Amino acid sequence: MPQNEQKKTILNFGCGDTYMEGATNVDHINLPNVDMIFDFEKFPYPIDSNSVDEIHMYFVLEHLIDHFGVMKELYRILKPGGTLYIRVPHGSGMYGQWGEFTHQRGYGFHSFDIFKADNKRAYYSDVRFNIKKNKVKYFLTYPYDWYKYNTWKPHWEKYWFSPLIKAYVNLIQFLIDINPEFFERFWCFWVGGAAEVYVELEKA
């Protein structure tokens, strides 16, 4: 690494039992892989303002109650131009609010638009993010080339019919990508709902 190139500060926020190499793995539960422990709904977090380059928060936000408070804290600790990577369950699928005892809510394609400066409901928060990527994902574990970091693989890949499942998932995903709003409004429940919403947010 060149002397003038600084190493990125990365948080794996709400890591659970996952471990991200090169990141500080943070959770509110003391697990063997956790580097830092604190309550995610007690503010402020024990992290300096404008000190983090990347935050990866995968299937964490739906477990928390104070969504605005959490987003405000993550915004505070991110450096200007830093990126927040989020995966949350889509409200239509089995991983949404009704599918998991600890989930508080599900999400949709436009859920995080509220943090855009030009959104008509931006007055709810003073947090401002630019949306770099926003996708509705049909299947949780496939395809898995969207993410900067991923630990899950399809459990069904070992079976002979795996190519058929992949072909079907790719077709549905292609149709969702054409118009996610149309998918949510008219036909998401015809195919069992979507698994997740994936967004990349840049601190404005």
N, C-alpha and C positions, 0 to 999 in steps of 0.2 A: 504494500500500500504506500503511495507517495506520502511524503511527510506533510504536505499541505492538505491531504484528503482525510477528513475526520470520519470516524466510524459512526454509522447511524445509530441513534437511540431508538429502540423498538420495544413496544409493550405487547405481550400476548395477554390481553385483558380478559379475565374470566377464563383462564386456561383449562380449568378442570383437571382432568388426568392427561391432557396433551402437553407436549413439550416442544417449544420452538427454539431451535438452535440460534444463538446470537441475540436472543431477546430476553427481556426480563419477564418471567412468567408470573402473572399476578392472579390471585384469587382471594375469596373471603374464607375459604376452607383450607386448613393445613394439610396439604397432600405432599408426598415425597418430591414431586417435581416442581413445587411452587417456590419461587424466589422471594416473593413479597406478599404479605397478607394484610388486608384491611377491608372494612365494610364499604361496599360500593355505594351505599346510600347515606353515608355520613360525610359531609363536605366541610372543608376542602380535603381532597386526597393528599397524602403525604408525598407529593411530587411537585417539583418547581414548575411555575408557569413558563410557557414557551420553551420547554426543554426536551420534547419528544418529537422525533421525525415521523414515526409510523405507529399507529395503534391498530392491532388486529382484534376485533371483538366478534367472535363467531358463536352465535346462539347463546347470547348472554342477556341482551337488552330485554327480551321477552320475559325474563325471570324477575325483573326489577319493577318497582312501582313508580318511582319518581323519574320518569323518562326525561323530562326537561332538565332536571337537576343533573342527571348523569351526562347528558349530552353537553351541558354547559361546562362541566368539569373536564370532560375529554377535550373540548374546544380550548379551555384554558391552558392545559398542559401541552397541547400540540404547538409546535413551532409554526410561525406563519408559512403557509405553503405546505405544511405537513399533511399527511393523508391518514384518514380513518377508514379502515376496511370493516364492513359490517355484513354479517349473515344473520338473518332472522327468519322465522317461519312465516310462510304466506298464510293469510287468514282462511283460505279456501281448503287447505289440505289437512291431512291427518296430524301434522306437526303444529297446527295452529293452536289457538287458545284452548279448545276443547280436547285436544289430543294428548296433553301432558299436564299432570296435576299442578306443577309449579309454574306453568305459563300464565302470564297476566293478560296477554293479548296476542293477536296475529297482526300481520302487516300487508300492505298492498304496494303496487308499483309506485304510487305517488306519496307514500307515507313521509318520506324524508324531504319532499319539496318544500315543506314548511320552513326549512332553514335556508332557502334561497332568498336573496335580497329582494327579488322581484315577485315573490309569491304573495298572493292577496291576503294570506293569513300569517305573514311573517311577523306581525305585531305580537304574536304569542311568545316570542323569544328574541333576545338580542344576539343569539348565536347565528353566525353566517358561514355557510359552506357552499362551495361550488360542487356540483355533482359531476364527477368525472366518468362514472359508469353506473348504470342502473338497469338491472335485469330481473325478470321473474324466471325462476328456474323450476322446471317440471319435476325433475328427479333429484333427490338429495345427493346421491353418490356418483351420478353419471350425467353428462360428461364431467370430468374433473380437471379440465384445463383452463377454467375461468379464473382460478384463484392464485394469488401470490403464494398462499400457503394452504395445504390441505392434508389431512391425515386419514381420511376415510376412503375405502375402496368398496365397490359393490360386492356384497357377499355371494351374489348369484353368478359371478364370473366363472366359477368352476363348473357350471352346468352346461350341457350341450346346447341348450336353448338360449344361452346368453346372447349370441348375435341377433336373434329375433327380438329380444327385449331392447337391445341397443338401437336397432333399426326403428322400432316403435317410438322409443324415447326421443331419438333424434328428429323424427317426423313431427311429433307434438311440439318439441322445443322450437323447431323451425317455424311452425305456425304461430306459436306464442310470440316469437321475436318479431313477426310481421306487425303485430299490433297488440301489445300487452293490455291496453285498456279494453279493447274489444274482447279479448280473452276473459278478463275479469268480469266484464259486464254481462256477457252472453253465454259463454260455453265452458267456463272453468270446471263446473261441477259435472259436466258430461264425461270428463276424463279423470275424475277423482280428485280434482283440485291440484294446485301447484305445491311444491315442497317449500320453496324459500324465495326471499327477496335478497338480492346481493347488490350492495352499493359501495362505491368508492367516493368518499367525500374529502375535498381539499379545503383546508382552513383558509377562508378569505381574509 
